[in-house]
Amino acid sequence: MQRLFPTVAGHVDPASIYDELVFPSSRDGRPYTAVNMVSTVDGKTTLDENRIREPIGSSLDRALMRRLRVHFDAVIRGAGTVRADSFYPGVPPELEHRRIARGLARQPLAVVVTGTGDLPLDAPFFRQAPRRPLVIAAATVSRERKAAIEAVADVAVLDTAPLDLQAVWRLLYDAYGVRRLLSEGGARFNHACIKAGLLDDIFWTVAPRIAGSSDDLTMVSGPGILQPMPRLELVSAYLHENELFLRWRLVESESAGSGPRESV
């Protein structure tokens, strides 16, 4: 692996590039938030609208995804991502000691937000979780569906419909002690987070592949252009076997967040 930015270096250990990351403990009374995504060169994060289950990134990308989780109190996903990828977003047992050394729980708290309660409750995300997940639901979720979810997860209901993501972040900060939050998408959830001014960092793997489909999602997909369009600054860039591992920071994320509540 080569480091391309901020300084050039060769022969970098690929598995270690995210091991020594340092993040702020919070951001203006909310969790400091990063998103981790992988896409093709043409920007696609799904293949044939998730009907093709082949991973976009390499085995190294998937290993780094797990190692990145070491740094965060919680990992949050939109309901659509949980339906498409129903495994618990944890860390391997051999990495738990790294979390403990940072004063964190052995496993990150897995959080899913839903406006309808449509979740795969028999999936490994819930049934094989090393730590009980948290579902944050809109007030419109039925009483019966809420009871079904409570059998496999903790449930917090916000009295808004659609969900106010800024209220979700405040809840995680105030009630669950989440200071660093990692989002794993999907694309519409990312759009809503950026529009609400809640995203600080982007970890983006660019796989050396082209999908070519006009129907598949990009890393950020939602209704309309984000206004103002957030600006980014490059923090780091690595290259390994034609795959790029990029980290960007939003430099104007504080300018967003005044728009309407986002439906997720």
N, C-alpha and C positions, 0 to 999 in steps of 0.2 A: 504493500500500500504506500502511496505517496500523499504527503500533505501539500496542498496547493495554496492554501491561504489560512491564516494571515502570513505565515512564513513558509517557504518551500523546504521540504525535508523528504528524504527517501527512506525506505525500509522501516516504516512505522508499523507497529503491531496492530493489525486490523481490529482485533477484538477489544482493544483497550482505548479506542479513541474517545469514548464517552465516559470513561471510568472516573475521571477527576473533575467532572463538571461542578461548577458552583453556581447556585441560583439564589436570588433574593428570597428572604423568608416570606414575603408577601408583597402585595402591590395595592396601596391605597385602600386597605381594609378588605381586600379580597385575595384569594390565592394567586400567586404568580403562576401563569398558565403557559404551557407549551403544547404544541400539537406535533405528532409524529405521523408522517404519511409516506407512502411509496407510490410512484407513478411510472408509467412508460415515458419515453422521450417526448411523445406527443401529448403528455399530460394526463393520461387516463389512469384512474384509480380502480376501475372495475373492468371486467372483461365480459362482454355480451351480457351486460346488466346483471352480473354476478352468477350467470348460469354456467360460466366456465370457472371452475374452482382452482385452476392452476395459479400458484403464487406468481405475482408480478416480479418481486425482488428475489435476490439470491438467498442462500442459506445464511450468509453473513448478515444480510439485512435483517433477517428474522432474529438472529442472535443478538444483534445490536438493539433491536426493538425491546427484547427482554432485559438487556443490560441497562437501557435508558430508564426503564421503570424503577430501577433501584433508587433513583434520586427523589421519587415523588411519594407524597402521602397517599394520593388517590389517583386512579385512572378512570376517566369518564368517557362514555360512549353514548351516541345517540341510539335510539331503539332500533333503527334500521340496520346499523352496524352490528348490533347484538344478534339480530335475526340472521344476518349474513355470515357472521363469524361468531359462533356461539360458545367459544372457549373462554375460560376465565383469564383476564389479562394480568397474570401474576409473574413472579420471577422464579427461576429454577431454584430448588432447594440449596444448591451449592452457592447461590448468590445471596442467600438470606443473611449471612454474616455481615455482608456489606451494608445492608439496611440497618441491622442492629447497631453496627459501629457508628452510624449516623443518627442514632436515637430514634429510629423509625420502627414500626411494627414489622414482623417477619415478612408479611405480604401487604401490598398496597390494597387499600379499600377500592373495590370495583363499584363504580356508580353508573347507573343508566337513567336517562331522562326519557319520559314518555308522556305523550298527551292523550293516549288512548288505552294504555295498558296491554297493548298487543305485543307480548313478549313470549319467547320460547321457554316456558317454565320447566320443561323436561330436559333442557339442554345442559351440557356441562358447565356453562356459565353459572348456573344456579345449583345443579345437582352435585357437581364435583368441585365446588369452590373451596379453597383452603381457608377462606374467610368469608363470612356471610356478606353478600352484596347489599348495596343500598339502591333502592329504586325511588327516584323522585318523580312524582306523578302530578298531573294537572287535576284540578278539582272536578273535571268532567269524567274521570275514570269511575266506572260504576262501582258500587259497594261490593258486588259479587266478585268483580275482577280484582279489586283491592284485596279481598280476603284470600283469593287464590294466590296472589303474589306474596302475601304475608307468610304463606306456608314455606317459602324458600328464600325470602329476603326481607330485610327491614324496609319499611315503606314510609316515606315522608310525603305528605300531600300539601301542595301549595294552593292557596285559595285564588288562583288565577287560571284563566283559560283563554288563550293558549299560555303556556309556561313563560314566565318572565325569567330569562336566563340570568339577569343580574341578581334576581332574588335567589336563584339556585346557587350562585357563587357565594352570596352572603350567608346562606344556610350552611353550606359546606365549611365556610370560614368560622362562623359563630358557633354552630351546634356540633360540628364534627372535627374541629381543630385542623382542617386542611389548610396548609400554608403553601404547598407546591402541588399543582394539579397538572396531570398529563392527559390531554385529549387524544383519542385515536379515531376521531371522525364519527360519522362519515362526512361527505362533501357538503351536504345541506346543513349539518350541524356546525361544520367549520364556518360556513357562510354566516349563520346566525350568531356564532361566537364573535366573529370579527365585527359584524355590524353592531353588536352590543358593546364593543370596546373591551373585550375580555381576553384577548389573545396577545401574548408577549413574544413568544419564540416559535419558530417553525423548524422542525427537523424533517428534512425532505430527502429521501433517497430517489435518485433518478436511475431507473433500470435501463440498460442498453437494449431496449425493445420498442417496437412501434405497434400499437393496437389498430389504429385506423378507423375505429367505429365512431360515427357521429352521435350515437345514442348513449355512449358510456359517459360516466361522470368524470369531471376533473377534480382536482384536490379541493377546490372551493366552488360550489355550484348552488345558486339560489336565485330568487326572483329579483332581477335587476342588477345594475352595476353598483358596487359599493361606493358610497359618496360620503365624505371624500375618499378617494382611492388611497388606501394605506400605502405608505412607503416603507421599504425594507432596507436594512443594511446587512451585508454579508459578515458573518462571524467566523465561520470556518468552512473549509472545503477539502475533501479527501477523495482520492481516486483509487479504486481497486478493481482490477480485471474489467475495466470499461464501465464500472458502476460508480456513480457520483454520490457522495454523502455530504449534504449541505446543511448548514445551520444558518438561519436568517433571524434577525430581530426586527420586530415592528417598531418603527421609530415615531409613529404618529397614532398608536393605538389609543392614546388618551383623547384623541379628537373625535373618536366615534362614541357610540353609546347613547346618543340622544334620540335615536329612532324609536319606532314602535316596538312593542313586545314581539318576540320571535316565537313562532310555532314550531315545536319539535316533536 
